Amino acid sequence: MNATIFAIGTELLMGELVDTNSSWIAGRLPALGIQLQSISIIGDNLDMLAEAFEKGLRESDIIFTTGGLGPTQDDLTREAIAKALGEPLTIQKHVVDELEKYFAGRGMTMPPHNVKQAHLIP
């Protein structure tokens, strides 16, 4: 079995942050019998991300991703995977409920933009 890792975020690509997640994942794969093929850092660009996922799906058994799953406009991982698979994203009510519960547990109301985190491929 083989894998690739995508570290997603322009802040990684530009050197503003160091990608420590990929090395952490890579260090654990041999014990699982998984051969790592590549690690790529990809900026916050929908078309480039979708293209990377399309290639990864053709060439790897497993794709690990880090980053790009937050609620802001530059968090495009969900959208890129959906585009690569040709699948729609839909709001999953049970995920919205869990997000609201998470914020409530911290004495906060969930900001409206966090609903983006409940957009998933059904």
Phi and psi restraints in degrees (range 20) as a CNS / XPLOR table:
assign (resid 1 and name C) (resid 2 and name N)
       (resid 2 and name CA) (resid 2 and name C) 1.0 -126.5 20.0 2
assign (resid 2 and name N) (resid 2 and name CA)
       (resid 2 and name C) (resid 3 and name N) 1.0 161.9 20.0 2
assign (resid 2 and name C) (resid 3 and name N)
       (resid 3 and name CA) (resid 3 and name C) 1.0 -145.3 20.0 2
assign (resid 3 and name N) (resid 3 and name CA)
       (resid 3 and name C) (resid 4 and name N) 1.0 160.8 20.0 2
assign (resid 3 and name C) (resid 4 and name N)
       (resid 4 and name CA) (resid 4 and name C) 1.0 -131.0 20.0 2
assign (resid 4 and name N) (resid 4 and name CA)
       (resid 4 and name C) (resid 5 and name N) 1.0 155.1 20.0 2
assign (resid 4 and name C) (resid 5 and name N)
       (resid 5 and name CA) (resid 5 and name C) 1.0 -121.1 20.0 2
assign (resid 5 and name N) (resid 5 and name CA)
       (resid 5 and name C) (resid 6 and name N) 1.0 130.9 20.0 2
assign (resid 5 and name C) (resid 6 and name N)
       (resid 6 and name CA) (resid 6 and name C) 1.0 -112.0 20.0 2
assign (resid 6 and name N) (resid 6 and name CA)
       (resid 6 and name C) (resid 7 and name N) 1.0 117.4 20.0 2
assign (resid 6 and name C) (resid 7 and name N)
       (resid 7 and name CA) (resid 7 and name C) 1.0 -96.7 20.0 2
assign (resid 7 and name N) (resid 7 and name CA)
       (resid 7 and name C) (resid 8 and name N) 1.0 117.8 20.0 2
assign (resid 7 and name C) (resid 8 and name N)
       (resid 8 and name CA) (resid 8 and name C) 1.0 -110.7 20.0 2
assign (resid 8 and name N) (resid 8 and name CA)
       (resid 8 and name C) (resid 9 and name N) 1.0 128.6 20.0 2
assign (resid 8 and name C) (resid 9 and name N)
       (resid 9 and name CA) (resid 9 and name C) 1.0 148.9 20.0 2
assign (resid 9 and name N) (resid 9 and name CA)
       (resid 9 and name C) (resid 10 and name N) 1.0 129.7 20.0 2
assign (resid 9 and name C) (resid 10 and name N)
       (resid 10 and name CA) (resid 10 and name C) 1.0 -61.3 20.0 2
assign (resid 10 and name N) (resid 10 and name CA)
       (resid 10 and name C) (resid 11 and name N) 1.0 -30.8 20.0 2
assign (resid 10 and name C) (resid 11 and name N)
       (resid 11 and name CA) (resid 11 and name C) 1.0 -63.1 20.0 2
assign (resid 11 and name N) (resid 11 and name CA)
       (resid 11 and name C) (resid 12 and name N) 1.0 -29.4 20.0 2
assign (resid 11 and name C) (resid 12 and name N)
       (resid 12 and name CA) (resid 12 and name C) 1.0 -76.5 20.0 2
assign (resid 12 and name N) (resid 12 and name CA)
       (resid 12 and name C) (resid 13 and name N) 1.0 -44.1 20.0 2
assign (resid 12 and name C) (resid 13 and name N)
       (resid 13 and name CA) (resid 13 and name C) 1.0 -61.4 20.0 2
assign (resid 13 and name N) (resid 13 and name CA)
       (resid 13 and name C) (resid 14 and name N) 1.0 -37.5 20.0 2
assign (resid 13 and name C) (resid 14 and name N)
       (resid 14 and name CA) (resid 14 and name C) 1.0 -87.5 20.0 2
assign (resid 14 and name N) (resid 14 and name CA)
       (resid 14 and name C) (resid 15 and name N) 1.0 -0.6 20.0 2
assign (resid 14 and name C) (resid 15 and name N)
       (resid 15 and name CA) (resid 15 and name C) 1.0 80.4 20.0 2
assign (resid 15 and name N) (resid 15 and name CA)
       (resid 15 and name C) (resid 16 and name N) 1.0 11.9 20.0 2
assign (resid 15 and name C) (resid 16 and name N)
       (resid 16 and name CA) (resid 16 and name C) 1.0 -72.9 20.0 2
assign (resid 16 and name N) (resid 16 and name CA)
       (resid 16 and name C) (resid 17 and name N) 1.0 -30.6 20.0 2
assign (resid 16 and name C) (resid 17 and name N)
       (resid 17 and name CA) (resid 17 and name C) 1.0 -129.3 20.0 2
assign (resid 17 and name N) (resid 17 and name CA)
       (resid 17 and name C) (resid 18 and name N) 1.0 151.3 20.0 2
assign (resid 17 and name C) (resid 18 and name N)
       (resid 18 and name CA) (resid 18 and name C) 1.0 -96.4 20.0 2
assign (resid 18 and name N) (resid 18 and name CA)
       (resid 18 and name C) (resid 19 and name N) 1.0 133.7 20.0 2
assign (resid 18 and name C) (resid 19 and name N)
       (resid 19 and name CA) (resid 19 and name C) 1.0 -80.1 20.0 2
assign (resid 19 and name N) (resid 19 and name CA)
       (resid 19 and name C) (resid 20 and name N) 1.0 98.0 20.0 2
assign (resid 19 and name C) (resid 20 and name N)
       (resid 20 and name CA) (resid 20 and name C) 1.0 -96.2 20.0 2
assign (resid 20 and name N) (resid 20 and name CA)
       (resid 20 and name C) (resid 21 and name N) 1.0 -18.6 20.0 2
assign (resid 20 and name C) (resid 21 and name N)
       (resid 21 and name CA) (resid 21 and name C) 1.0 -64.7 20.0 2
assign (resid 21 and name N) (resid 21 and name CA)
       (resid 21 and name C) (resid 22 and name N) 1.0 -42.4 20.0 2
assign (resid 21 and name C) (resid 22 and name N)
       (resid 22 and name CA) (resid 22 and name C) 1.0 -62.2 20.0 2
assign (resid 22 and name N) (resid 22 and name CA)
       (resid 22 and name C) (resid 23 and name N) 1.0 -42.4 20.0 2
assign (resid 22 and name C) (resid 23 and name N)
       (resid 23 and name CA) (resid 23 and name C) 1.0 -67.9 20.0 2
assign (resid 23 and name N) (resid 23 and name CA)
       (resid 23 and name C) (resid 24 and name N) 1.0 -33.8 20.0 2
assign (resid 23 and name C) (resid 24 and name N)
       (resid 24 and name CA) (resid 24 and name C) 1.0 -64.0 20.0 2
assign (resid 24 and name N) (resid 24 and name CA)
       (resid 24 and name C) (resid 25 and name N) 1.0 -47.4 20.0 2
assign (resid 24 and name C) (resid 25 and name N)
       (resid 25 and name CA) (resid 25 and name C) 1.0 -63.3 20.0 2
assign (resid 25 and name N) (resid 25 and name CA)
       (resid 25 and name C) (resid 26 and name N) 1.0 -47.9 20.0 2
assign (resid 25 and name C) (resid 26 and name N)
       (resid 26 and name CA) (resid 26 and name C) 1.0 -57.7 20.0 2
assign (resid 26 and name N) (resid 26 and name CA)
       (resid 26 and name C) (resid 27 and name N) 1.0 -36.4 20.0 2
assign (resid 26 and name C) (resid 27 and name N)
       (resid 27 and name CA) (resid 27 and name C) 1.0 -68.7 20.0 2
assign (resid 27 and name N) (resid 27 and name CA)
       (resid 27 and name C) (resid 28 and name N) 1.0 -18.3 20.0 2
assign (resid 27 and name C) (resid 28 and name N)
       (resid 28 and name CA) (resid 28 and name C) 1.0 -100.0 20.0 2
assign (resid 28 and name N) (resid 28 and name CA)
       (resid 28 and name C) (resid 29 and name N) 1.0 -13.6 20.0 2
assign (resid 28 and name C) (resid 29 and name N)
       (resid 29 and name CA) (resid 29 and name C) 1.0 -67.3 20.0 2
assign (resid 29 and name N) (resid 29 and name CA)
       (resid 29 and name C) (resid 30 and name N) 1.0 -41.2 20.0 2
assign (resid 29 and name C) (resid 30 and name N)
       (resid 30 and name CA) (resid 30 and name C) 1.0 -56.5 20.0 2
assign (resid 30 and name N) (resid 30 and name CA)
       (resid 30 and name C) (resid 31 and name N) 1.0 -39.1 20.0 2
assign (resid 30 and name C) (resid 31 and name N)
       (resid 31 and name CA) (resid 31 and name C) 1.0 -65.7 20.0 2
assign (resid 31 and name N) (resid 31 and name CA)
       (resid 31 and name C) (resid 32 and name N) 1.0 -19.6 20.0 2
assign (resid 31 and name C) (resid 32 and name N)
       (resid 32 and name CA) (resid 32 and name C) 1.0 -95.7 20.0 2
assign (resid 32 and name N) (resid 32 and name CA)
       (resid 32 and name C) (resid 33 and name N) 1.0 0.7 20.0 2
assign (resid 32 and name C) (resid 33 and name N)
       (resid 33 and name CA) (resid 33 and name C) 1.0 76.2 20.0 2
assign (resid 33 and name N) (resid 33 and name CA)
       (resid 33 and name C) (resid 34 and name N) 1.0 23.9 20.0 2
assign (resid 33 and name C) (resid 34 and name N)
       (resid 34 and name CA) (resid 34 and name C) 1.0 -108.5 20.0 2
assign (resid 34 and name N) (resid 34 and name CA)
       (resid 34 and name C) (resid 35 and name N) 1.0 127.2 20.0 2
assign (resid 34 and name C) (resid 35 and name N)
       (resid 35 and name CA) (resid 35 and name C) 1.0 -92.6 20.0 2
assign (resid 35 and name N) (resid 35 and name CA)
       (resid 35 and name C) (resid 36 and name N) 1.0 122.6 20.0 2
assign (resid 35 and name C) (resid 36 and name N)
       (resid 36 and name CA) (resid 36 and name C) 1.0 -81.0 20.0 2
assign (resid 36 and name N) (resid 36 and name CA)
       (resid 36 and name C) (resid 37 and name N) 1.0 125.7 20.0 2
assign (resid 36 and name C) (resid 37 and name N)
       (resid 37 and name CA) (resid 37 and name C) 1.0 -90.9 20.0 2
assign (resid 37 and name N) (resid 37 and name CA)
       (resid 37 and name C) (resid 38 and name N) 1.0 -40.7 20.0 2
assign (resid 37 and name C) (resid 38 and name N)
       (resid 38 and name CA) (resid 38 and name C) 1.0 -162.8 20.0 2
assign (resid 38 and name N) (resid 38 and name CA)
       (resid 38 and name C) (resid 39 and name N) 1.0 159.0 20.0 2
assign (resid 38 and name C) (resid 39 and name N)
       (resid 39 and name CA) (resid 39 and name C) 1.0 -126.0 20.0 2
assign (resid 39 and name N) (resid 39 and name CA)
       (resid 39 and name C) (resid 40 and name N) 1.0 128.2 20.0 2
assign (resid 39 and name C) (resid 40 and name N)
       (resid 40 and name CA) (resid 40 and name C) 1.0 -126.4 20.0 2
assign (resid 40 and name N) (resid 40 and name CA)
       (resid 40 and name C) (resid 41 and name N) 1.0 139.8 20.0 2
assign (resid 40 and name C) (resid 41 and name N)
       (resid 41 and name CA) (resid 41 and name C) 1.0 -102.7 20.0 2
assign (resid 41 and name N) (resid 41 and name CA)
       (resid 41 and name C) (resid 42 and name N) 1.0 125.8 20.0 2
assign (resid 41 and name C) (resid 42 and name N)
       (resid 42 and name CA) (resid 42 and name C) 1.0 -126.4 20.0 2
assign (resid 42 and name N) (resid 42 and name CA)
       (resid 42 and name C) (resid 43 and name N) 1.0 131.2 20.0 2
assign (resid 42 and name C) (resid 43 and name N)
       (resid 43 and name CA) (resid 43 and name C) 1.0 -72.5 20.0 2
assign (resid 43 and name N) (resid 43 and name CA)
       (resid 43 and name C) (resid 44 and name N) 1.0 175.2 20.0 2
assign (resid 43 and name C) (resid 44 and name N)
       (resid 44 and name CA) (resid 44 and name C) 1.0 -81.1 20.0 2
assign (resid 44 and name N) (resid 44 and name CA)
       (resid 44 and name C) (resid 45 and name N) 1.0 74.2 20.0 2
assign (resid 44 and name C) (resid 45 and name N)
       (resid 45 and name CA) (resid 45 and name C) 1.0 -136.4 20.0 2
assign (resid 45 and name N) (resid 45 and name CA)
       (resid 45 and name C) (resid 46 and name N) 1.0 116.3 20.0 2
assign (resid 45 and name C) (resid 46 and name N)
       (resid 46 and name CA) (resid 46 and name C) 1.0 -56.7 20.0 2
assign (resid 46 and name N) (resid 46 and name CA)
       (resid 46 and name C) (resid 47 and name N) 1.0 -48.4 20.0 2
assign (resid 46 and name C) (resid 47 and name N)
       (resid 47 and name CA) (resid 47 and name C) 1.0 -65.4 20.0 2
assign (resid 47 and name N) (resid 47 and name CA)
       (resid 47 and name C) (resid 48 and name N) 1.0 -41.2 20.0 2
assign (resid 47 and name C) (resid 48 and name N)
       (resid 48 and name CA) (resid 48 and name C) 1.0 -66.7 20.0 2
assign (resid 48 and name N) (resid 48 and name CA)
       (resid 48 and name C) (resid 49 and name N) 1.0 -39.0 20.0 2
assign (resid 48 and name C) (resid 49 and name N)
       (resid 49 and name CA) (resid 49 and name C) 1.0 -64.8 20.0 2
assign (resid 49 and name N) (resid 49 and name CA)
       (resid 49 and name C) (resid 50 and name N) 1.0 -46.6 20.0 2
assign (resid 49 and name C) (resid 50 and name N)
       (resid 50 and name CA) (resid 50 and name C) 1.0 -60.6 20.0 2
assign (resid 50 and name N) (resid 50 and name CA)
       (resid 50 and name C) (resid 51 and name N) 1.0 -41.7 20.0 2
assign (resid 50 and name C) (resid 51 and name N)
       (resid 51 and name CA) (resid 51 and name C) 1.0 -62.4 20.0 2
assign (resid 51 and name N) (resid 51 and name CA)
       (resid 51 and name C) (resid 52 and name N) 1.0 -41.3 20.0 2
assign (resid 51 and name C) (resid 52 and name N)
       (resid 52 and name CA) (resid 52 and name C) 1.0 -63.6 20.0 2
assign (resid 52 and name N) (resid 52 and name CA)
       (resid 52 and name C) (resid 53 and name N) 1.0 -42.3 20.0 2
assign (resid 52 and name C) (resid 53 and name N)
       (resid 53 and name CA) (resid 53 and name C) 1.0 -65.5 20.0 2
assign (resid 53 and name N) (resid 53 and name CA)
       (resid 53 and name C) (resid 54 and name N) 1.0 -39.9 20.0 2
assign (resid 53 and name C) (resid 54 and name N)
       (resid 54 and name CA) (resid 54 and name C) 1.0 -59.6 20.0 2
assign (resid 54 and name N) (resid 54 and name CA)
       (resid 54 and name C) (resid 55 and name N) 1.0 -45.6 20.0 2
assign (resid 54 and name C) (resid 55 and name N)
       (resid 55 and name CA) (resid 55 and name C) 1.0 -65.0 20.0 2
assign (resid 55 and name N) (resid 55 and name CA)
       (resid 55 and name C) (resid 56 and name N) 1.0 -44.4 20.0 2
assign (resid 55 and name C) (resid 56 and name N)
       (resid 56 and name CA) (resid 56 and name C) 1.0 -60.3 20.0 2
assign (resid 56 and name N) (resid 56 and name CA)
       (resid 56 and name C) (resid 57 and name N) 1.0 -39.5 20.0 2
assign (resid 56 and name C) (resid 57 and name N)
       (resid 57 and name CA) (resid 57 and name C) 1.0 -65.7 20.0 2
assign (resid 57 and name N) (resid 57 and name CA)
       (resid 57 and name C) (resid 58 and name N) 1.0 -33.2 20.0 2
assign (resid 57 and name C) (resid 58 and name N)
       (resid 58 and name CA) (resid 58 and name C) 1.0 -73.9 20.0 2
assign (resid 58 and name N) (resid 58 and name CA)
       (resid 58 and name C) (resid 59 and name N) 1.0 -34.5 20.0 2
assign (resid 58 and name C) (resid 59 and name N)
       (resid 59 and name CA) (resid 59 and name C) 1.0 -106.9 20.0 2
assign (resid 59 and name N) (resid 59 and name CA)
       (resid 59 and name C) (resid 60 and name N) 1.0 -13.6 20.0 2
assign (resid 59 and name C) (resid 60 and name N)
       (resid 60 and name CA) (resid 60 and name C) 1.0 -128.0 20.0 2
assign (resid 60 and name N) (resid 60 and name CA)
       (resid 60 and name C) (resid 61 and name N) 1.0 150.7 20.0 2
assign (resid 60 and name C) (resid 61 and name N)
       (resid 61 and name CA) (resid 61 and name C) 1.0 -78.2 20.0 2
assign (resid 61 and name N) (resid 61 and name CA)
       (resid 61 and name C) (resid 62 and name N) 1.0 -32.6 20.0 2
assign (resid 61 and name C) (resid 62 and name N)
       (resid 62 and name CA) (resid 62 and name C) 1.0 -134.2 20.0 2
assign (resid 62 and name N) (resid 62 and name CA)
       (resid 62 and name C) (resid 63 and name N) 1.0 138.1 20.0 2
assign (resid 62 and name C) (resid 63 and name N)
       (resid 63 and name CA) (resid 63 and name C) 1.0 -118.8 20.0 2
assign (resid 63 and name N) (resid 63 and name CA)
       (resid 63 and name C) (resid 64 and name N) 1.0 122.2 20.0 2
assign (resid 63 and name C) (resid 64 and name N)
       (resid 64 and name CA) (resid 64 and name C) 1.0 -98.6 20.0 2
assign (resid 64 and name N) (resid 64 and name CA)
       (resid 64 and name C) (resid 65 and name N) 1.0 138.1 20.0 2
assign (resid 64 and name C) (resid 65 and name N)
       (resid 65 and name CA) (resid 65 and name C) 1.0 -125.1 20.0 2
assign (resid 65 and name N) (resid 65 and name CA)
       (resid 65 and name C) (resid 66 and name N) 1.0 147.5 20.0 2
assign (resid 65 and name C) (resid 66 and name N)
       (resid 66 and name CA) (resid 66 and name C) 1.0 -131.3 20.0 2
assign (resid 66 and name N) (resid 66 and name CA)
       (resid 66 and name C) (resid 67 and name N) 1.0 136.7 20.0 2
assign (resid 66 and name C) (resid 67 and name N)
       (resid 67 and name CA) (resid 67 and name C) 1.0 87.2 20.0 2
assign (resid 67 and name N) (resid 67 and name CA)
       (resid 67 and name C) (resid 68 and name N) 1.0 165.3 20.0 2
assign (resid 67 and name C) (resid 68 and name N)
       (resid 68 and name CA) (resid 68 and name C) 1.0 78.0 20.0 2
assign (resid 68 and name N) (resid 68 and name CA)
       (resid 68 and name C) (resid 69 and name N) 1.0 18.5 20.0 2
assign (resid 68 and name C) (resid 69 and name N)
       (resid 69 and name CA) (resid 69 and name C) 1.0 -114.3 20.0 2
assign (resid 69 and name N) (resid 69 and name CA)
       (resid 69 and name C) (resid 70 and name N) 1.0 10.3 20.0 2
assign (resid 69 and name C) (resid 70 and name N)
       (resid 70 and name CA) (resid 70 and name C) 1.0 -78.2 20.0 2
assign (resid 70 and name N) (resid 70 and name CA)
       (resid 70 and name C) (resid 71 and name N) 1.0 -170.3 20.0 2
assign (resid 70 and name C) (resid 71 and name N)
       (resid 71 and name CA) (resid 71 and name C) 1.0 -93.3 20.0 2
assign (resid 71 and name N) (resid 71 and name CA)
       (resid 71 and name C) (resid 72 and name N) 1.0 -0.6 20.0 2
assign (resid 71 and name C) (resid 72 and name N)
       (resid 72 and name CA) (resid 72 and name C) 1.0 -87.9 20.0 2
assign (resid 72 and name N) (resid 72 and name CA)
       (resid 72 and name C) (resid 73 and name N) 1.0 166.9 20.0 2
assign (resid 72 and name C) (resid 73 and name N)
       (resid 73 and name CA) (resid 73 and name C) 1.0 -62.3 20.0 2
assign (resid 73 and name N) (resid 73 and name CA)
       (resid 73 and name C) (resid 74 and name N) 1.0 -26.9 20.0 2
assign (resid 73 and name C) (resid 74 and name N)
       (resid 74 and name CA) (resid 74 and name C) 1.0 -86.5 20.0 2
assign (resid 74 and name N) (resid 74 and name CA)
       (resid 74 and name C) (resid 75 and name N) 1.0 -0.9 20.0 2
assign (resid 74 and name C) (resid 75 and name N)
       (resid 75 and name CA) (resid 75 and name C) 1.0 -87.1 20.0 2
assign (resid 75 and name N) (resid 75 and name CA)
       (resid 75 and name C) (resid 76 and name N) 1.0 97.5 20.0 2
assign (resid 75 and name C) (resid 76 and name N)
       (resid 76 and name CA) (resid 76 and name C) 1.0 -115.1 20.0 2
assign (resid 76 and name N) (resid 76 and name CA)
       (resid 76 and name C) (resid 77 and name N) 1.0 9.1 20.0 2
assign (resid 76 and name C) (resid 77 and name N)
       (resid 77 and name CA) (resid 77 and name C) 1.0 -59.3 20.0 2
assign (resid 77 and name N) (resid 77 and name CA)
       (resid 77 and name C) (resid 78 and name N) 1.0 -48.2 20.0 2
assign (resid 77 and name C) (resid 78 and name N)
       (resid 78 and name CA) (resid 78 and name C) 1.0 -57.1 20.0 2
assign (resid 78 and name N) (resid 78 and name CA)
       (resid 78 and name C) (resid 79 and name N) 1.0 -49.3 20.0 2
assign (resid 78 and name C) (resid 79 and name N)
       (resid 79 and name CA) (resid 79 and name C) 1.0 -62.6 20.0 2
assign (resid 79 and name N) (resid 79 and name CA)
       (resid 79 and name C) (resid 80 and name N) 1.0 -39.2 20.0 2
assign (resid 79 and name C) (resid 80 and name N)
       (resid 80 and name CA) (resid 80 and name C) 1.0 -67.4 20.0 2
assign (resid 80 and name N) (resid 80 and name CA)
       (resid 80 and name C) (resid 81 and name N) 1.0 -41.2 20.0 2
assign (resid 80 and name C) (resid 81 and name N)
       (resid 81 and name CA) (resid 81 and name C) 1.0 -64.9 20.0 2
assign (resid 81 and name N) (resid 81 and name CA)
       (resid 81 and name C) (resid 82 and name N) 1.0 -43.7 20.0 2
assign (resid 81 and name C) (resid 82 and name N)
       (resid 82 and name CA) (resid 82 and name C) 1.0 -60.5 20.0 2
assign (resid 82 and name N) (resid 82 and name CA)
       (resid 82 and name C) (resid 83 and name N) 1.0 -43.3 20.0 2
assign (resid 82 and name C) (resid 83 and name N)
       (resid 83 and name CA) (resid 83 and name C) 1.0 -63.4 20.0 2
assign (resid 83 and name N) (resid 83 and name CA)
       (resid 83 and name C) (resid 84 and name N) 1.0 -44.1 20.0 2
assign (resid 83 and name C) (resid 84 and name N)
       (resid 84 and name CA) (resid 84 and name C) 1.0 -62.9 20.0 2
assign (resid 84 and name N) (resid 84 and name CA)
       (resid 84 and name C) (resid 85 and name N) 1.0 -34.5 20.0 2
assign (resid 84 and name C) (resid 85 and name N)
       (resid 85 and name CA) (resid 85 and name C) 1.0 -89.1 20.0 2
assign (resid 85 and name N) (resid 85 and name CA)
       (resid 85 and name C) (resid 86 and name N) 1.0 -10.7 20.0 2
assign (resid 85 and name C) (resid 86 and name N)
       (resid 86 and name CA) (resid 86 and name C) 1.0 68.3 20.0 2
assign (resid 86 and name N) (resid 86 and name CA)
       (resid 86 and name C) (resid 87 and name N) 1.0 33.2 20.0 2
assign (resid 86 and name C) (resid 87 and name N)
       (resid 87 and name CA) (resid 87 and name C) 1.0 -117.1 20.0 2
assign (resid 87 and name N) (resid 87 and name CA)
       (resid 87 and name C) (resid 88 and name N) 1.0 149.7 20.0 2
assign (resid 87 and name C) (resid 88 and name N)
       (resid 88 and name CA) (resid 88 and name C) 1.0 -83.3 20.0 2
assign (resid 88 and name N) (resid 88 and name CA)
       (resid 88 and name C) (resid 89 and name N) 1.0 155.3 20.0 2
assign (resid 88 and name C) (resid 89 and name N)
       (resid 89 and name CA) (resid 89 and name C) 1.0 -95.8 20.0 2
assign (resid 89 and name N) (resid 89 and name CA)
       (resid 89 and name C) (resid 90 and name N) 1.0 138.8 20.0 2
assign (resid 89 and name C) (resid 90 and name N)
       (resid 90 and name CA) (resid 90 and name C) 1.0 -132.6 20.0 2
assign (resid 90 and name N) (resid 90 and name CA)
       (resid 90 and name C) (resid 91 and name N) 1.0 151.0 20.0 2
assign (resid 90 and name C) (resid 91 and name N)
       (resid 91 and name CA) (resid 91 and name C) 1.0 -72.8 20.0 2
assign (resid 91 and name N) (resid 91 and name CA)
       (resid 91 and name C) (resid 92 and name N) 1.0 125.8 20.0 2
assign (resid 91 and name C) (resid 92 and name N)
       (resid 92 and name CA) (resid 92 and name C) 1.0 -98.6 20.0 2
assign (resid 92 and name N) (resid 92 and name CA)
       (resid 92 and name C) (resid 93 and name N) 1.0 108.3 20.0 2
assign (resid 92 and name C) (resid 93 and name N)
       (resid 93 and name CA) (resid 93 and name C) 1.0 -56.2 20.0 2
assign (resid 93 and name N) (resid 93 and name CA)
       (resid 93 and name C) (resid 94 and name N) 1.0 -40.3 20.0 2
assign (resid 93 and name C) (resid 94 and name N)
       (resid 94 and name CA) (resid 94 and name C) 1.0 -64.5 20.0 2
assign (resid 94 and name N) (resid 94 and name CA)
       (resid 94 and name C) (resid 95 and name N) 1.0 -29.1 20.0 2
assign (resid 94 and name C) (resid 95 and name N)
       (resid 95 and name CA) (resid 95 and name C) 1.0 -75.0 20.0 2
assign (resid 95 and name N) (resid 95 and name CA)
       (resid 95 and name C) (resid 96 and name N) 1.0 -39.8 20.0 2
assign (resid 95 and name C) (resid 96 and name N)
       (resid 96 and name CA) (resid 96 and name C) 1.0 -57.9 20.0 2
assign (resid 96 and name N) (resid 96 and name CA)
       (resid 96 and name C) (resid 97 and name N) 1.0 -44.7 20.0 2
assign (resid 96 and name C) (resid 97 and name N)
       (resid 97 and name CA) (resid 97 and name C) 1.0 -59.3 20.0 2
assign (resid 97 and name N) (resid 97 and name CA)
       (resid 97 and name C) (resid 98 and name N) 1.0 -43.0 20.0 2
assign (resid 97 and name C) (resid 98 and name N)
       (resid 98 and name CA) (resid 98 and name C) 1.0 -65.9 20.0 2
assign (resid 98 and name N) (resid 98 and name CA)
       (resid 98 and name C) (resid 99 and name N) 1.0 -40.2 20.0 2
assign (resid 98 and name C) (resid 99 and name N)
       (resid 99 and name CA) (resid 99 and name C) 1.0 -63.5 20.0 2
assign (resid 99 and name N) (resid 99 and name CA)
       (resid 99 and name C) (resid 100 and name N) 1.0 -44.0 20.0 2
assign (resid 99 and name C) (resid 100 and name N)
       (resid 100 and name CA) (resid 100 and name C) 1.0 -61.9 20.0 2
assign (resid 100 and name N) (resid 100 and name CA)
       (resid 100 and name C) (resid 101 and name N) 1.0 -40.3 20.0 2
assign (resid 100 and name C) (resid 101 and name N)
       (resid 101 and name CA) (resid 101 and name C) 1.0 -63.7 20.0 2
assign (resid 101 and name N) (resid 101 and name CA)
       (resid 101 and name C) (resid 102 and name N) 1.0 -40.9 20.0 2
assign (resid 101 and name C) (resid 102 and name N)
       (resid 102 and name CA) (resid 102 and name C) 1.0 -58.3 20.0 2
assign (resid 102 and name N) (resid 102 and name CA)
       (resid 102 and name C) (resid 103 and name N) 1.0 -49.7 20.0 2
assign (resid 102 and name C) (resid 103 and name N)
       (resid 103 and name CA) (resid 103 and name C) 1.0 -66.6 20.0 2
assign (resid 103 and name N) (resid 103 and name CA)
       (resid 103 and name C) (resid 104 and name N) 1.0 -42.0 20.0 2
assign (resid 103 and name C) (resid 104 and name N)
       (resid 104 and name CA) (resid 104 and name C) 1.0 -60.3 20.0 2
assign (resid 104 and name N) (resid 104 and name CA)
       (resid 104 and name C) (resid 105 and name N) 1.0 -37.3 20.0 2
assign (resid 104 and name C) (resid 105 and name N)
       (resid 105 and name CA) (resid 105 and name C) 1.0 -64.3 20.0 2
assign (resid 105 and name N) (resid 105 and name CA)
       (resid 105 and name C) (resid 106 and name N) 1.0 -15.6 20.0 2
assign (resid 105 and name C) (resid 106 and name N)
       (resid 106 and name CA) (resid 106 and name C) 1.0 -108.8 20.0 2
assign (resid 106 and name N) (resid 106 and name CA)
       (resid 106 and name C) (resid 107 and name N) 1.0 13.8 20.0 2
assign (resid 106 and name C) (resid 107 and name N)
       (resid 107 and name CA) (resid 107 and name C) 1.0 71.3 20.0 2
assign (resid 107 and name N) (resid 107 and name CA)
       (resid 107 and name C) (resid 108 and name N) 1.0 27.6 20.0 2
assign (resid 107 and name C) (resid 108 and name N)
       (resid 108 and name CA) (resid 108 and name C) 1.0 -126.3 20.0 2
assign (resid 108 and name N) (resid 108 and name CA)
       (resid 108 and name C) (resid 109 and name N) 1.0 156.8 20.0 2
assign (resid 108 and name C) (resid 109 and name N)
       (resid 109 and name CA) (resid 109 and name C) 1.0 -94.0 20.0 2
assign (resid 109 and name N) (resid 109 and name CA)
       (resid 109 and name C) (resid 110 and name N) 1.0 136.9 20.0 2
assign (resid 109 and name C) (resid 110 and name N)
       (resid 110 and name CA) (resid 110 and name C) 1.0 -65.0 20.0 2
assign (resid 110 and name N) (resid 110 and name CA)
       (resid 110 and name C) (resid 111 and name N) 1.0 127.9 20.0 2
assign (resid 110 and name C) (resid 111 and name N)
       (resid 111 and name CA) (resid 111 and name C) 1.0 -64.0 20.0 2
assign (resid 111 and name N) (resid 111 and name CA)
       (resid 111 and name C) (resid 112 and name N) 1.0 142.8 20.0 2
assign (resid 111 and name C) (resid 112 and name N)
       (resid 112 and name CA) (resid 112 and name C) 1.0 -54.9 20.0 2
assign (resid 112 and name N) (resid 112 and name CA)
       (resid 112 and name C) (resid 113 and name N) 1.0 -34.1 20.0 2
assign (resid 112 and name C) (resid 113 and name N)
       (resid 113 and name CA) (resid 113 and name C) 1.0 -68.8 20.0 2
assign (resid 113 and name N) (resid 113 and name CA)
       (resid 113 and name C) (resid 114 and name N) 1.0 -15.0 20.0 2
assign (resid 113 and name C) (resid 114 and name N)
       (resid 114 and name CA) (resid 114 and name C) 1.0 -72.7 20.0 2
assign (resid 114 and name N) (resid 114 and name CA)
       (resid 114 and name C) (resid 115 and name N) 1.0 -13.2 20.0 2
assign (resid 114 and name C) (resid 115 and name N)
       (resid 115 and name CA) (resid 115 and name C) 1.0 -58.5 20.0 2
assign (resid 115 and name N) (resid 115 and name CA)
       (resid 115 and name C) (resid 116 and name N) 1.0 -27.4 20.0 2
assign (resid 115 and name C) (resid 116 and name N)
       (resid 116 and name CA) (resid 116 and name C) 1.0 -54.3 20.0 2
assign (resid 116 and name N) (resid 116 and name CA)
       (resid 116 and name C) (resid 117 and name N) 1.0 -31.8 20.0 2
assign (resid 116 and name C) (resid 117 and name N)
       (resid 117 and name CA) (resid 117 and name C) 1.0 -70.7 20.0 2
assign (resid 117 and name N) (resid 117 and name CA)
       (resid 117 and name C) (resid 118 and name N) 1.0 -9.9 20.0 2
assign (resid 117 and name C) (resid 118 and name N)
       (resid 118 and name CA) (resid 118 and name C) 1.0 -99.0 20.0 2
assign (resid 118 and name N) (resid 118 and name CA)
       (resid 118 and name C) (resid 119 and name N) 1.0 3.0 20.0 2
assign (resid 118 and name C) (resid 119 and name N)
       (resid 119 and name CA) (resid 119 and name C) 1.0 -80.5 20.0 2
assign (resid 119 and name N) (resid 119 and name CA)
       (resid 119 and name C) (resid 120 and name N) 1.0 109.6 20.0 2
assign (resid 119 and name C) (resid 120 and name N)
       (resid 120 and name CA) (resid 120 and name C) 1.0 -133.1 20.0 2
assign (resid 120 and name N) (resid 120 and name CA)
       (resid 120 and name C) (resid 121 and name N) 1.0 162.7 20.0 2
assign (resid 120 and name C) (resid 121 and name N)
       (resid 121 and name CA) (resid 121 and name C) 1.0 -80.1 20.0 2
assign (resid 121 and name N) (resid 121 and name CA)
       (resid 121 and name C) (resid 122 and name N) 1.0 123.9 20.0 2
